Amino acid sequence: MNRRSLLIRTAGLAAVVGAAWWARETLLWPSPTLTFGETGATPWLAYARPSLVPTVRVRLGGREVLALIDSGAQYSVIDRALVAELPAAGRSFFDVPLVAYGIGGGAQVGRGTTLAVDLPGLAISGLRAAILDLGPLASAQGLQTPLILGQDVLGQTVLALDPRRRHARLIRRDAFVRPAALAPATVQRRGSGLTAVVTVEGSAVEAVIDTGASALLGLSREAATGAGLMDGRSQGSGISLVLGGALRSATVEARTVTFADHLYRRVTVGVFDQPPLPNFPGGLIGMTAFAGRRMAMDLGAGTLFVSRPLDLTVG
């Protein structure tokens, strides 16, 4: 997988999984328990992979595993192959009608398991995770992250990211003190995720803030059409990592995109096909939007704090 493949993963498709829009009303999915150490936070953790998306090393089943921190994933997910390799002692499974949809409309039916995950300074117990085939997201040829920590974990903690240094930190919500350099961004809580309004060549689009996405912006075909991007301008193509495999997707260039009071020029926008589901996001804001900036996200409180970028124009 080359770097360009990562940068245009339109919804990053780690939200592939995140894009697993399972109906909460029909599922019993209790929240995990997060136990922090004395400091109330993990240390700054270096990204485990040389990518734009936050990946960290965790302990699971007595072994080290790489995990993707994905604010676009509605629930945490574990790869089927990893589940088969974990010790049988202490494992528990539960059967619920899990149907996970990814960008491009692909779907999987899965079951669940309960996990205990350890990070430096943080123990996560009772974590219910969907068992799915993550494909290249978990493979040696892809991101190598067979575990995804989703909104069920992030809803109980503050996620701080320093993309320039490629470091991440999880902080107990009542222990978080906002640094003076971080200013509040205008966001809304939608379900268990956060959305922000971006303008694409002057057209307003609501998009999910997705730390599992590399690209600055991915749009559904409908949203891209509404923003005037499908007006006959030149299109490219790229490979997006999606649920269980890879999807060739279209790309177009937007002359201007604004997000969090900053202007980005000549932005490559991935265009994905939207699954036939209600409330599926029309857009996703990925980690390129935070290039040269620091951020702190509190999904539970529905807040986002962002520093000013080193360079206001990206592109």
N, C-alpha and C positions, 0 to 999 in steps of 0.2 A: 504494500500500500504506500503510495508516494504522498508527499506533503500536500499536493494539490487536492488529492482525494479527501484529506482531512479538512482542508479549508472550505470545501464546498459541500460538506455533509448536510446540506440544507436543514434539516431540523435536527440534526445531529445525532445526529440522528441517534443519538443515544436516547433521545426522547422517543425514539422508536419505541422504546420500551415506555418512555415517558408518555408516549402517545398511546400507551395502553390505557384507553379511557374506559376503565371498568366502572360499572354502575355501583356507586357506594351504597345506594339505597337497598341493594339486594345482597350485599356482602357483609359478613361480620369480620371486621379487620381491626382488632384492637391495636392501639399505639404501642410501640416498643418502650422500654424503660432505658433512659440514658443516665448513667452514673458517672459524674465527673470527679476528678481528683481534687486536691485541696485548692488549686489555683482556679478551678471553675472553667478550665479551658484546656484544649490540647496545646502543645507547643506548635510553632509554625512547622508545618510538614512539607517537605519538598515534593513536588510532583513526581510520581513514580515513573511517568512516561514522558518523553520529549514531545509533548503536544500542547495545544492551547487549552484543552479541557482539563479540569482538576482531577487528578488521579492520586490515590494515596495507598500506602501499604498498611494492611490490617492483618490481624490474626483471626483465623477461622478454622475450627476443627483441628487445632494444634499445628497449623501450617500458615505460612505467609501467603497472602492473596492480594492481588491488586484490585482496588475498587474505584469505580468512577463515581464522583459526587455529581448527581444529576438533578437539578432543580426542575427539569421538565418531566421527570418520571413520577407518575402519580403514586407508585408503590415501589418498594425495593424489589430487585430481581436477582436471581442466581442462575447461572448457566447449568443446563442439565448434566453436562459432562462433569462439572465440578461436584455436583451433588453425588454423583456415582462414585467419586474418588474419596469423599469424606468418610471418616470412621462411622460405622453403623451404630455404635453405642451412643445413646443419647439423642439420636436423630428422631424427629417427629414430623409427620406429614399430615396434611388435612386436605380434604377434597371439597372444593367449592367451584362453582361454574365460572372459571377464569377464561375470558376471551380477550386476548391482547391484540390490538391493532397497531400496525406500524405505518410510517409514512409510505405512501404508495398503495395502501390498502391491504397489504398482507396481514394475515391473522394467524394466531396460534391459540390452541386450547391447552391450558396447563393446569397444574395443581400447585399446592403451596407447601412450604416447609417453614419451621421456626428455627431461627439461628441465634447464636451468641457471637458477637463481633467485638474485638478489642482493638483499640487504637491507643497510642501513648496518651495517657491522661483521661481516657474515656472508655467505658464499657457499655456496650449496647446489648441488652438482653430482651428476650421475647420478641425479636424482630421477625415478623412474618414476611416472607419473600415468595414471589411467584417463581416457579421453576419453568424456564423457557429456554429455547435454543437461541443463544445470542449470536451465533455465527461468528463473523469477523470481529465483532466487538470483543469476543473472548479469545480468539485464536492467536497463535504466534505470528500470523501474517497480518493481524489487525491491531487493535488497541490493547489487547492482552488484559482485558478487565472482565473477568467472569462474574464479578459482583457489582451491582449498581445500588448505591444508596440514594433513595428517592425522597419524595416529599414527606413520607411518613417519618423519616428521621429528621429532615431539615425543618419540619414544622415545630420541632421542640428545641431548636438550637439556633444560634446565629452563625452563619457561614461567612467568614472573612477570607477574601482572596487578594493576593498580590500577584497579578498575572505577569508583571515584568520580571519579578524574581522567581516566578512559578512556585509559589508557596500557598498553602491553604491552612486554615485554622477553624476549628469548631469551638464555640464559646457558649457556656450556659447563659440562657437569655437574661437572667437577673444579674449576671456578672459582666455583661457587655457595657462598655463605656465608649461612646462614639468618639473617635479621634476628630480633632478640630479640622483636619484637612478634608474630611468626608462630609458632603452636603446631602440633604435629602433629595431624592429624585421622585417625580410624580409617578406613582404606581397604584394599581388596584389589586386587591386580592380577589381572585376568581377561583372558586372551589378551594383547593389546597395549594394553588400556585399563584404567581404574581404576573400581572400583565402591565404593559406600558403602551402608550400611544406613540407610534413613530410616524413621521411624515415621509412619504416616498414621492419625490418630485411634487410636493405640495399636497398630496392626498394622505389623509389620516388612516392609519391601519393599527388595530389593536393586536399586539403580539405578546406571547409568553416569554418571560426571561428564562432562558434555558442554558444552564452551565454545561450541559452535555452536548451543546452544539458549538462547533468551531466558527462557522461563518458568522459575519456580522448580522446578516438577516436572511431568513428563508421565508418564502411566502407560498401559500396555496395558489394553485392556478387561478382560482376565482379572485383571490385578493390581488394577485399580480395583474390580472386583467382589469380589475376595478381601479388600480393605481395607474393604469395606462402603460404598463411595461410590456404588454403583449401587442404592441402597435405595429408590428412588422420590423422592429429593430433587430439587429443581428443577435442570434442566439448561439450559445456554446453548449457544452455538455460536460458532465463530470460524474464521478462515481460516488454515491452516497451509501454509507453503511446503514443498513436497515435491519429490521427484526429478522434474524436468521440468515441474512445474506447481504448482497450488495445490489443497488439499484442505480441504473443510469438515469440521470435527471438533467433537465434543461437548466441553463443559466442565462441570465440577461444582466445588462449593466444599467443600474439606476444612476442618473446624473447626480442626484443629491438624496441623502437620507439624514434625518435629524433624530437624535435620541438623547434624552437627558440633557437638553439645552445645548447640544453640540452638533455641529454640521460635519457630515462625512461626504466626500465627493467620489464619484466614479466607483460605486460599490457593486461588486459582483453579487447578485441575488440568486439563490437557488430557488427553483420553482418545483413544488411537489404536488402530487395528486392527493386530494383530500379524501380520506375514507368517508363512506356514507353514514356518519355518526353525528348526532347533535352535539354542539358545544366543542367540537374539535377545533383547535386553534388555527386561525388563518395565517398566523405569522409566528416566527420564533426569532428571538434576539440571542445571538450566540456570543462567545467569548471575545471575538475580534472587536466587539463594541466596547470592550474594557481594556483594549490595548493601551499601555501607558498610564493606566488608572488603577486605583485600588477600590475595592468595594466591600460592603458588608450587607448581607441579606438576612432578613428575619421573616420567614414565611408565616410564622404563627401570628406575628403582629401586622403583617402586610406592609413592611417597610423595606426600602432600599436606600443605601447611602453610597455615594460615588464621589471620588476625587476628580479634580479637573485633569484632563489628559495633558501629557507633555506636549502634544501637537494636536491642535484642534481639527486638523484636516487629515483624514485617513483615505488613501486612495491614490 
